[in-house]
Amino acid sequence: MHLCNSEINFGNSNTQIMCAKKEDRLINELISYLKRAEIEEGERLPSEREMAAMLGASRNTLRNAAKALQAFGVLEVKAGSGYYLKSKLNLDDCIISNNKETEDQRIADQLEAFYHIESMLVSLATDKINENEIKILEEKIVELSHAILESQPQKIIKTHRNIYQQITLVSGNKTLMQILEKFELMFHAVALMLSKVSLEERNDIFAAHVNLLNAIKNKDPKQAGNNTRKLIYLLAQLISRHQGIKIPDSLLNSADNS
């Protein structure tokens, strides 16, 4: 995983790259610390000053690393209070690898799992969603289109994830909410891809989201599930085209038969 890819791709400074590498190393060191520390979920970590001294890092680098782990659902950062352990569930998924082949395989695995799981989740949510929740979902899809138009990777990550968080929330299934956190690496890969797409590809992505939204509005769970698979398959195709990540065979076969 490489959380700082967006900084490297969209910055021109060697200093940015060096800082990104420092944050990557610190993220791995934080993960190792959390694995061996006797800290329970919900408990507060040592102070920022203590953590920085213990890990041999600046407090600014520590803050950036903590924010990355917060995005993965591992830490909770409370202003004025400190860092709290939220979950140890995803620790291994957060380890940063310098091996591109390994990273690409993990993204492909997450895409494959997301393709099969999210369609069921959307079908479930379609049965339960109300008019106010549909309006919120529609607003988030518009926000995503603006973020893609502006080519802002971090905003794309946040908005794209928020769309699926909203759908998961509507489903009311807490287990599925936890599973969604497993796809963070995929969301980063999608965001980097979406910041590079052509105008035609951007229109295709927006149209696929609109088709999904319309199926949800019509309270048609089967069509909503089918449109979800079509959308995720489109994203997989674009990731393959722009980032060279192979689409999993099972995803290809499912898409051909849908």
Secondary structure as UniProt FT lines:
FT   TURN            3..4
FT   HELIX           5..10
FT   HELIX           14..36
FT   TURN            41..42
FT   HELIX           48..55
FT   HELIX           59..71
FT   TURN            72..73
FT   STRAND          75..78
FT   TURN            79..81
FT   STRAND          82..85
FT   TURN            89..91
FT   HELIX           92..94
FT   HELIX           100..128
FT   HELIX           131..149
FT   TURN            150..151
FT   HELIX           153..171
FT   HELIX           174..180
FT   HELIX           181..183
FT   HELIX           184..194
FT   TURN            195..196
FT   HELIX           199..217
FT   TURN            218..219
FT   HELIX           221..243
FT   HELIX           249..257
//
